[in-house]
Amino acid sequence: MLKWCLFGLTMVMMMSCSDESGKSLDTAKQEADNSLMRVISGTVWYRERIALPPGAEVKVYLEDQSKMDAPAQRITEYTHIVDGSGPYKYRLVYNPRAIQEKMRYGLRARIEYDGKLIFTSTEHIDPFASEPGTEIEIMVSKVGRSAE
């Protein structure tokens, strides 16, 4: 009888230490964290009437551009693999706790193919200048070819 009691007690202890309970807590925490997240969305477009090659990547970044003498710090990014014609939609998910009131933030977009830059944004775009939820358009310009 004592063996069965010890076996039962051991099983209860093992079940209480299983990963399932940890996953539930992690999932609940992640869901709570996700409810705090914010979204910036819109489209990336270009004037040229050319099709991008399949497999080109449209990348959009939310960056802290406050420091003029240092590279911008990336807060979040979005990558879309081209499978059709533009404009190309993007959706940046970010944590509002990463945003500080007196800093300067900007959106930057690039289109790359086979590791080479073919389009890039050239103007500063303040993602917080318009009402929350407003779609933000980013125009990108073709990059000139370098002599090889």
LUMBAFI-405310 format. One record per atom (N, C-alpha, C): x, y, z; residue in one letter. Coordinates in steps of 0.05 Angstrom, whole numbers, plus 5000, padded with zeros to 4 digits. Layout:
<sites>
XYZA;...
</sites>
This chain:
<sites>
501649765000M;500050005000M;501750255000M;503950245016L;505750475017L;507050534990L;507650314975K;508750344948K;506850494930K;504250434931W;502250564914W;501950854922W;502050914948C;501851194957C;504251354946C;506651244949L;509051374939L;508951414909L;507951204894F;507651224866F;505751444858F;503451454872G;501451664866G;502451934872G;503851964894L;505052224901L;507152314881L;508752124872T;510752184851T;509452274825T;507352134817M;505952214793M;504752494795M;503552554817V;502352824821V;504553034819V;506852984832M;509053174831M;510153204802M;510352984787M;511253004760M;509353154742M;506753114746M;504753264730M;504853554736M;505353624761S;505353914768S;507854054757S;509953894750C;512454014739C;512553984709C;510453894696S;510553854667S;510654114652S;511454104627D;511554334610D;508854454603D;506754294605E;504054394597E;503254634614E;503754614641S;502954844657S;504655084651S;507255044645G;508955274637G;508055394611G;507255234592K;506355334566K;503855504570K;502055414588S;499655574592S;500255844603S;502155854622L;502956114633L;504256284612L;506056164596D;507456314575D;505456414554D;503556244547T;501556324527T;499856554538T;499056544563A;497456754575A;499057014575A;501656994582K;503357234583K;503657354555K;504057174535Q;504457264508Q;501857394497Q;499557284504E;497057404495E;496657674508E;497457704533A;497257964546A;499158164533A;501658074527D;503558244514D;502558324486D;501358134471N;500358194445N;498158394445N;496558404466S;494358594468S;495458884471S;497958914479L;499159174482L;500459274456L;500759094437M;502159164412M;500459354395M;501859514379R;500559704360R;501359634332R;499859734312V;500359674284V;500559924268V;502459934250I;502660134229I;502459984203I;500660074186S;500259934161S;499960124138S;500260024114G;500060184090G;500960034066G;501960194046T;502960074021T;505660194013T;507160033999V;509660123986V;509160123956V;509860343943W;509360363914W;511660513900W;511760483874Y;513760623858Y;512460723832Y;513560923820R;512461043796R;512960893770R;515260763770E;516060623745E;514060403738E;513560373713R;511660173703R;513159923696R;514359803716I;515759553712I;514859353733I;515059103726A;514358893745A;516858803760A;516558753785L;518858653800L;519158353795L;521558253795P;521957973791P;520857813814P;519657573808P;518657403830P;520957343850P;520357363875G;522457313895G;523757573906G;523157803893A;524158053904A;522958093932A;524358233949E;523458273977E;522858573981E;520458623991V;519658893999V;520058904030V;521759084039K;522359104068K;521559374078K;520159384101V;519359634113V;520359624142V;521559854151Y;522659874177Y;521460104193Y;520960074219L;520460294237L;523060334252L;524060584250E;526660634262E;526660884280E;528360874300D;528961104317D;531161254302D;530461484291Q;532361644275Q;533161894290Q;533161884316S;533762124333S;536662214332S;538462034330K;541362104331K;542362154302K;543162404297M;544062474270M;546762354263M;548462304283D;551162204277D;551461904281D;549261764283A;549361474287A;547261344270A;547661084263P;545660944247P;543060924262P;540860924247A;538160904259A;537960634273A;536460624295Q;536060374309Q;533360264301Q;533360014291R;530959884282R;529259794305R;526759864304I;524859784325I;523359534317I;522459524292T;521159294280T;521459304250T;520859074238E;521059064209E;518958874198E;518458904172Y;516558734158Y;517758664131Y;517658414123T;518658334097T;516458194081T;516058264056H;514158144038H;515558034014H;515157784007I;516357663983I;514457723960I;515357853939V;513657933917V;512657683902V;510057683898D;508757473882D;506757583862D;506757843859G;504957973840G;505758263837G;503958423825S;504558703820S;503858873845S;505059113846G;504559293868G;502059453864G;501459623883P;502959683908P;502959443927P;504859443945Y;505259223964Y;504459313992Y;502659164004K;501759224031K;503859144052K;503959294073Y;505659224096Y;504159254122Y;505059124142R;503859134169R;506059104190R;506759334203L;508859324223L;507559304251L;508359114266V;507359084293V;509559164312V;508959344330Y;511059444349Y;509859474377Y;511759474396N;511059514424N;511059814430N;508859934438P;508960224444P;510860314466P;511660124482R;513660194503R;516360254492R;516860174466A;519360224453A;519460514442A;517260654443I;517060924432I;517161124455I;519061314452Q;519361524472Q;518461794460Q;517061944476E;515762184466E;517462384451E;519862434461K;521462654449K;523462564428K;523262314419M;525062204399M;523862244371M;525462194351R;524662224323R;524561954310R;522161874299Y;521861614287Y;521161644258Y;521861444243G;521261444214G;520861174203G;519461164180L;519060924165L;521060924142L;522160694136R;523960674113R;523260414099R;523260434072A;522560204055A;524760154035A;525159904028R;527059814008R;525959583993R;526659563968I;526059323952I;528659213943I;529158953949E;531658823942E;531058573925E;532958513908Y;532758263893Y;535558133892Y;535657893899D;538157743898D;540357883914D;539558003937G;541458143955G;542258413946G;541058513924K;541758783914K;539458973917K;540059213925L;537959423928L;537159523901L;534459523896I;533559633870I;531659873873I;530359903897F;528760133903F;529160203932F;528960463939T;529160543967T;527460793971T;526560833995S;525161084002S;527261304005S;526461553998T;528461773999T;527562004017T;525061994027E;524062204044E;523462104072E;523662284092H;522962214119H;519862184121H;518961964133I;516161924137I;515661874166I;514262064179D;513662044208D;511261864211D;511561634223P;509261454226P;507161544246P;507861734263F;506061824284F;504862104278F;505262204253A;504262464246A;501162464241A;500162234232S;497262224226S;495862064248S;493162054245E;491561914265E;492261614266E;492161494289P;492761204291P;490761054273P;491760854259G;490060694242G;490060794213G;491161034208T;491261134181T;493360984165T;492660894141E;494560764123E;496660954114E;499160874114I;501361054106I;502660944081I;502561114060E;503861044035E;506761124035E;508460944025I;511360994023I;512060963993I;513061183982M;513961163954M;516961103955M;517760913938V;520560853935V;521560933908V;524060993906S;525261083880S;527360883871S;527560853845K;529460663834K;532360753840K;533960563847V;536760613853V;538360583827V;540160773822G;541860753798G;543760523799G;544460423776R;546460203775R;549260313778R;550860163793S;553660233795S;555260093774S;557460213766A;559160093745A;560559853757A;560559633743E;561859393754E;564359323739E;
</sites>
